[in-house]
Amino acid sequence: MTMNFNKIIVQNMVCPRCSESVEGTLNKLKINFDSVNIGEIKLSEKINPNLLIELEQNLNEKGFTILKDEKLIIVEKVKNLIHVKVANMTFSSEKFSVEISKKLSYNYSYVSRVFSANTGLTIEKYLLKCKIDKVKELIRYQKFSIKEIAYLLDYNSLSHLSNHFKRETGITPSQFKKNISL
């Protein structure tokens, strides 16, 4: 069990509101921190074990978990990379496997094996599921056309998005759009 007390990895912290909630907990407990980012707290200084236990209990009450197992930390970091990438719609020309290897400082095949063993999904399948959730969200907001959504989420074409969406949900994006407007 590896635990860096200057950096704490937090499971289920996947959005800015989650980060704000964690910051509120840190402030309430008077714990000094440098930053709170999705899935991660950077502390200004090492905190005593009793305060760490209190932090863990407070976070658990809010649905968050402090991760201590190195493999679970890897899984959570990959999930957080995916959530940020999809939420911000920031897709680069660099292969995602290369990006993961660089950001986590692990060989991609190792990360991939750990991720699959702990989630039952490949990294690619998890990414695609997150992208479909984002497609649904963007369709609900009705700010973009389905073609624009395909472009924003780095699909090769509208038909690629439609095929993927239908494979995952059983309906096309257009059918989904019609169903939500009923």
CORTATA-V286428 format. One record per backbone hydrogen bond with DSSP energy under -1.0 kcal/mol. NH is the residue of the N-H (numbers start at 1). CO is the residue of the C=O. E is the energy in kcal/mol with one decimal. If there is no record, write none. Layout:
BEGIN
nh={NH/NH}
co={CO/CO}
e={E/E}
END
This chain:
BEGIN
nh={7/8/10/11/14/19/20/21/22/23/24/25/26/27/28/29/30/31/34/35/37/40/41/42/43/44/52/53/54/55/56/57/58/59/60/61/63/64/65/67/73/74/75/76/77/78/79/80/81/82/83/84/85/86/87/88/90/99/100/101/102/103/104/105/111/112/113/114/115/116/117/118/119/120/126/127/128/129/130/131/132/133/134/135/136/137/138/139/140/141/149/150/151/152/153/154/155/161/162/163/164/165/166/167/168/169/170/176/177/178/179/180/181}
co={4/41/39/65/12/15/16/17/18/19/20/21/22/23/24/25/27/26/42/42/40/37/8/35/6/32/48/49/50/51/52/53/54/55/56/57/60/59/11/9/69/70/71/72/73/74/75/76/77/78/79/80/81/82/83/84/85/95/96/97/98/99/100/101/107/108/109/110/111/112/113/114/115/116/122/123/124/125/126/127/128/129/130/131/132/133/134/135/136/137/145/146/147/148/149/151/150/157/158/159/160/161/162/163/164/165/166/172/173/174/175/176/177}
e={-1.1/-2.8/-1.9/-3.5/-1.1/-2.0/-2.2/-2.1/-2.4/-2.6/-2.3/-1.8/-2.5/-2.7/-2.5/-2.0/-1.1/-2.9/-3.1/-1.6/-2.6/-2.8/-2.8/-3.0/-2.7/-1.3/-2.1/-2.2/-2.0/-2.7/-2.7/-2.4/-2.4/-2.8/-2.5/-1.9/-1.7/-2.7/-1.3/-2.8/-2.2/-2.1/-2.2/-2.5/-2.5/-2.3/-2.6/-2.6/-2.4/-2.4/-3.0/-2.5/-2.5/-2.8/-2.8/-2.5/-1.9/-2.1/-2.7/-2.1/-2.4/-2.7/-2.5/-1.4/-2.2/-3.1/-2.0/-2.6/-2.8/-2.6/-2.5/-1.7/-1.8/-2.3/-2.2/-2.6/-2.5/-2.2/-2.2/-2.4/-2.2/-2.1/-2.0/-2.5/-2.5/-2.1/-2.8/-2.5/-2.4/-1.9/-2.3/-2.2/-1.8/-2.8/-2.2/-1.6/-2.9/-1.9/-2.8/-2.8/-2.3/-3.1/-2.5/-2.3/-2.0/-2.7/-2.4/-2.3/-2.6/-2.3/-2.4/-1.9/-1.1}
END
